[in-house]
Amino acid sequence: MATDGKKLQPIIIKRIKKGGHAVHGGAWKIAYADFVTAMMAFFLLMWLLGSTAQGDLKGLSDYFSAPLKVALPGGSGAGNSSSVLTGGGVDLTRSSGQGRPSGAAPAPTKKMIADAAKAEVAKADSKRLAALQAKIENLIADTPKLNEYRNQIRMEVTPDGLLIQIVDDQNRPMFASGSAAVKSYMRDILREIGFALNGIENRVSLAGHTDATPYSGGDRGYSNWELSADRANATRRELVAAGMPDDKLARVAGLAATSLLDEADPKSPANRRISITIMTKEAEERLLSTRPVVLAEPAEAGAAPETAPPTQPAQPASAVKH
């Protein structure tokens, strides 16, 4: 019976199931990203320290040790003695930077910038007028008509620009006696100069001059003033006919005998002349800002230049005016 009882005893089998590891999630990725960011910042810091000048490093060190001393005006600070780029103080030769003292020069003002711009314009004007002078000189040398009268053509650079003067000669006057009728050779000279002035950028000023001999019958209205103005206008017509733009003219004036070329001899033929000034930009601004009175062209502008002014009185042979 005992054997039968043992056989009936149930057999219990215990099975143990092994579970997997707990899930970690993505926390490790965040930690890794922080690590990579820290390493990148470290290498950037090392690169910056390696490429920074010694003067700047010293300035950084001084700032962290005594910030007020560096930051206050007049205090010693970061220098750039070994840096490729300049800057940082009044005296760039110092090994350390300087704070701006109370009496330091201010930053560039609008006037300083304007002056610098004017200097650049003046430099460009100088080159342009020098080239124009060389062009006219070559034109005179290469043109037989002009080369024959080269002694009557004078050029010089003045503060107002390039001055071209065509002076009278005792045996070769530019205009008919006592009138604004242009001689044929004077017309040739003006046509060649007008052609050379075609396309210029600068404005032109024209002036007529006479000698000091009083105009006969000047008390009746027509005098050296009108004569010089008429001759200046006759010159303008010839220059424009040769190709010089009419809108480039800034002034046409008659100055009579107020500006003598030969002051020692006021009645010298050289004082009877036409002056053509190719003005600089500065002279142009100065002229247009003052707005001087310009003598207008006579009402008979459409008439031939050889026609004498209608109000011009007859002159006795003893008082011929050139």
GUDO-284498 format. One line per field, with one value per residue (C-alpha): residue number from 1; residue in one letter; y, x, z. Coordinates in steps of 0.05 Angstrom, whole numbers. Example, Ala and Ser with C-alpha at 12.3 -4.5 7.8 and 13.67 -1.06 7.14 Angstrom:
BEGIN
pado	1;2
kemi	A;S
py	-90;-21
px	246;273
pz	156;143
***
This chain:
BEGIN
pado	1;2;3;4;5;6;7;8;9;10;11;12;13;14;15;16;17;18;19;20;21;22;23;24;25;26;27;28;29;30;31;32;33;34;35;36;37;38;39;40;41;42;43;44;45;46;47;48;49;50;51;52;53;54;55;56;57;58;59;60;61;62;63;64;65;66;67;68;69;70;71;72;73;74;75;76;77;78;79;80;81;82;83;84;85;86;87;88;89;90;91;92;93;94;95;96;97;98;99;100;101;102;103;104;105;106;107;108;109;110;111;112;113;114;115;116;117;118;119;120;121;122;123;124;125;126;127;128;129;130;131;132;133;134;135;136;137;138;139;140;141;142;143;144;145;146;147;148;149;150;151;152;153;154;155;156;157;158;159;160;161;162;163;164;165;166;167;168;169;170;171;172;173;174;175;176;177;178;179;180;181;182;183;184;185;186;187;188;189;190;191;192;193;194;195;196;197;198;199;200;201;202;203;204;205;206;207;208;209;210;211;212;213;214;215;216;217;218;219;220;221;222;223;224;225;226;227;228;229;230;231;232;233;234;235;236;237;238;239;240;241;242;243;244;245;246;247;248;249;250;251;252;253;254;255;256;257;258;259;260;261;262;263;264;265;266;267;268;269;270;271;272;273;274;275;276;277;278;279;280;281;282;283;284;285;286;287;288;289;290;291;292;293;294;295;296;297;298;299;300;301;302;303;304;305;306;307;308;309;310;311;312;313;314;315;316;317;318;319;320;321;322
kemi	M;A;T;D;G;K;K;L;Q;P;I;I;I;K;R;I;K;K;G;G;H;A;V;H;G;G;A;W;K;I;A;Y;A;D;F;V;T;A;M;M;A;F;F;L;L;M;W;L;L;G;S;T;A;Q;G;D;L;K;G;L;S;D;Y;F;S;A;P;L;K;V;A;L;P;G;G;S;G;A;G;N;S;S;S;V;L;T;G;G;G;V;D;L;T;R;S;S;G;Q;G;R;P;S;G;A;A;P;A;P;T;K;K;M;I;A;D;A;A;K;A;E;V;A;K;A;D;S;K;R;L;A;A;L;Q;A;K;I;E;N;L;I;A;D;T;P;K;L;N;E;Y;R;N;Q;I;R;M;E;V;T;P;D;G;L;L;I;Q;I;V;D;D;Q;N;R;P;M;F;A;S;G;S;A;A;V;K;S;Y;M;R;D;I;L;R;E;I;G;F;A;L;N;G;I;E;N;R;V;S;L;A;G;H;T;D;A;T;P;Y;S;G;G;D;R;G;Y;S;N;W;E;L;S;A;D;R;A;N;A;T;R;R;E;L;V;A;A;G;M;P;D;D;K;L;A;R;V;A;G;L;A;A;T;S;L;L;D;E;A;D;P;K;S;P;A;N;R;R;I;S;I;T;I;M;T;K;E;A;E;E;R;L;L;S;T;R;P;V;V;L;A;E;P;A;E;A;G;A;A;P;E;T;A;P;P;T;Q;P;A;Q;P;A;S;A;V;K;H
py	0;46;36;52;118;141;128;172;232;287;310;386;415;486;525;590;640;686;758;808;870;932;982;1041;1089;1147;1179;1157;1195;1260;1247;1232;1295;1337;1303;1318;1390;1399;1370;1416;1477;1454;1448;1516;1547;1515;1541;1611;1613;1588;1642;1701;1750;1752;1823;1803;1744;1789;1837;1781;1758;1829;1839;1777;1794;1869;1887;1958;1975;1955;1983;2053;2108;2113;2044;1992;1940;1892;1909;1888;1894;1825;1825;1829;1877;1946;1982;1989;2056;2123;2099;2034;2023;2008;1936;1944;1982;2048;2076;2138;2200;2259;2301;2249;2268;2253;2206;2232;2284;2299;2358;2313;2263;2320;2348;2280;2274;2343;2323;2262;2305;2355;2299;2273;2344;2354;2290;2306;2378;2356;2306;2360;2407;2354;2339;2412;2420;2359;2387;2453;2417;2371;2422;2469;2523;2524;2515;2579;2618;2581;2644;2674;2613;2609;2555;2547;2511;2558;2546;2554;2504;2502;2572;2580;2651;2672;2739;2792;2811;2878;2851;2795;2818;2766;2810;2865;2933;2959;2902;2829;2804;2742;2738;2675;2649;2664;2622;2565;2569;2569;2512;2468;2484;2474;2405;2388;2409;2363;2314;2348;2337;2404;2470;2527;2601;2651;2723;2778;2830;2895;2941;3007;3051;3085;3067;3126;3150;3108;3163;3147;3076;3029;3020;2970;2933;2919;2905;2853;2821;2817;2786;2734;2716;2711;2663;2623;2615;2589;2539;2512;2507;2464;2414;2440;2427;2493;2468;2464;2539;2568;2641;2688;2755;2819;2846;2905;2927;2906;2847;2866;2814;2865;2913;2950;2972;2977;2992;2931;2887;2827;2856;2846;2772;2717;2673;2604;2570;2497;2501;2452;2425;2469;2532;2513;2507;2572;2608;2580;2593;2667;2673;2733;2777;2750;2798;2774;2764;2823;2819;2810;2741;2710;2759;2740;2750;2796;2848;2905;2923;2969;3020;3022;3094;3110;3125;3174;3144;3173;3134;3064;3012;2941
px	0;56;84;18;14;81;62;1;41;38;102;111;155;179;197;236;229;288;267;304;343;304;296;345;310;348;382;451;442;432;494;534;510;531;599;609;587;635;692;676;675;741;775;747;775;843;842;824;878;929;911;906;964;1004;982;909;921;954;895;846;886;890;815;797;847;830;771;763;835;828;758;768;792;867;877;922;887;893;946;958;1032;1038;971;964;905;916;870;857;885;914;986;988;1062;1048;1049;983;920;899;833;811;833;787;826;831;813;741;719;720;666;623;669;730;695;672;743;770;718;737;810;793;752;809;858;813;805;880;891;834;857;929;906;865;924;968;914;909;985;990;933;970;1034;1001;955;991;937;944;1020;1026;991;1019;1052;982;955;977;958;970;939;911;874;809;827;860;866;871;884;883;918;918;979;996;999;949;885;833;773;757;776;727;677;663;672;717;777;783;845;814;755;802;834;767;739;799;795;720;730;781;730;677;655;691;663;681;644;674;679;690;714;731;785;806;864;859;848;780;727;710;640;635;597;538;529;576;643;698;649;600;657;690;622;605;672;663;595;624;676;621;585;647;663;592;592;655;622;631;565;529;505;577;583;578;593;603;629;661;715;738;807;798;846;907;956;1011;1003;1066;1034;958;951;991;957;968;915;863;848;797;805;775;776;760;742;754;694;713;716;651;616;645;623;553;542;557;515;551;516;528;525;470;481;457;388;421;448;421;460;526;584;618;561;581;535;479;492;566;584;630;701;750;813;854;814;811;798;825
pz	0;16;-53;-84;-42;-67;-138;-131;-106;-159;-193;-194;-249;-236;-298;-291;-347;-359;-373;-420;-399;-383;-439;-433;-482;-517;-458;-482;-546;-509;-468;-530;-565;-505;-506;-581;-571;-513;-555;-613;-567;-538;-606;-627;-564;-577;-649;-627;-575;-625;-677;-628;-623;-559;-546;-549;-503;-453;-458;-445;-386;-358;-368;-327;-272;-268;-313;-288;-302;-375;-388;-359;-407;-407;-380;-412;-454;-510;-561;-632;-640;-672;-706;-782;-776;-749;-700;-627;-607;-625;-630;-669;-654;-581;-559;-521;-539;-510;-487;-523;-483;-475;-524;-579;-650;-668;-723;-795;-804;-865;-881;-881;-927;-973;-976;-994;-1049;-1076;-1077;-1119;-1168;-1172;-1188;-1243;-1271;-1272;-1312;-1360;-1373;-1383;-1435;-1470;-1471;-1502;-1553;-1575;-1577;-1622;-1664;-1673;-1691;-1742;-1774;-1822;-1815;-1740;-1739;-1779;-1723;-1664;-1637;-1627;-1589;-1517;-1467;-1393;-1334;-1282;-1216;-1255;-1310;-1378;-1406;-1482;-1506;-1579;-1581;-1635;-1676;-1704;-1775;-1764;-1727;-1708;-1723;-1772;-1747;-1695;-1704;-1687;-1759;-1754;-1800;-1842;-1808;-1739;-1761;-1779;-1710;-1674;-1716;-1699;-1625;-1625;-1657;-1602;-1549;-1576;-1522;-1463;-1394;-1365;-1375;-1415;-1401;-1458;-1451;-1500;-1486;-1518;-1508;-1471;-1532;-1523;-1574;-1617;-1602;-1539;-1505;-1550;-1524;-1561;-1526;-1513;-1468;-1524;-1573;-1528;-1514;-1588;-1604;-1548;-1577;-1647;-1619;-1586;-1652;-1687;-1631;-1630;-1706;-1701;-1654;-1584;-1545;-1533;-1465;-1442;-1441;-1371;-1386;-1445;-1423;-1449;-1404;-1446;-1421;-1348;-1353;-1394;-1418;-1427;-1369;-1387;-1453;-1446;-1520;-1542;-1595;-1548;-1502;-1557;-1548;-1536;-1475;-1472;-1403;-1396;-1322;-1266;-1228;-1168;-1212;-1245;-1178;-1155;-1218;-1219;-1145;-1153;-1216;-1248;-1298;-1368;-1426;-1473;-1547;-1589;-1622;-1689;-1670;-1734;-1777;-1807;-1759;-1809;-1802;-1757;-1698;-1721;-1667;-1682;-1701;-1758;-1738;-1767;-1797;-1739;-1686;-1716;-1661;-1668
***
